[in-house]
Amino acid sequence: MFVPSSQHSIEHYEESCRQKAKECEPHIMVLMDKVVKIAGMHYVTGWSCQNCADTNGYVDVRTGKHYPYGTSSFHADIKISNTKC
């Protein structure tokens, strides 16, 4: 996703994730990185500039529940249904 540098913030990232989640059906779990600090920029020739961030696991966009790295706790929260995606 390309946004102006004025919108490179944790708040704008989280809001863009919430907007993207609205495009998904409600039974689909949408996770985002739990960004705790934007750590700078990363440049690679031929690619657009990328933000570097310190993260601490994942967050369910809809519920706000935090899933730390090193656990598979979100697997227990995924409901398996008989419907095909």
C-alpha positions, 0 to 999 in steps of 0.5 A, spaced: 500 500 500 502 506 498 501 512 502 504 519 503 510 520 508 505 524 512 501 518 513 507 513 516 504 512 523 502 507 527 495 510 527 494 510 520 497 503 519 492 501 524 486 505 521 488 502 514 488 495 516 481 496 519 478 499 513 481 493 509 478 488 514 471 491 512 472 488 505 473 481 508 467 477 510 465 477 518 467 470 519 474 471 516 479 473 522 484 479 520 490 479 523 495 485 523 502 486 526 502 489 533 507 495 531 510 498 537 515 503 534 516 505 527 524 504 527 526 508 520 526 507 513 529 501 508 531 503 501 532 498 496 534 500 489 528 498 484 523 498 490 519 503 493 521 506 500 519 501 506 518 502 513 522 498 518 518 497 525 519 494 531 513 489 532 510 485 538 506 479 535 499 480 531 492 483 533 485 481 531 483 487 527 476 486 529 476 484 536 483 487 538 486 481 541 493 481 542 497 474 540 504 475 542 510 472 537 512 465 539 505 462 540 500 459 536 494 462 540 490 465 535 490 458 532 485 456 537 481 462 536 480 460 528 473 457 528 473 451 522 466 451 518 464 446 513 463 452 508 469 453 503 472 460 502 
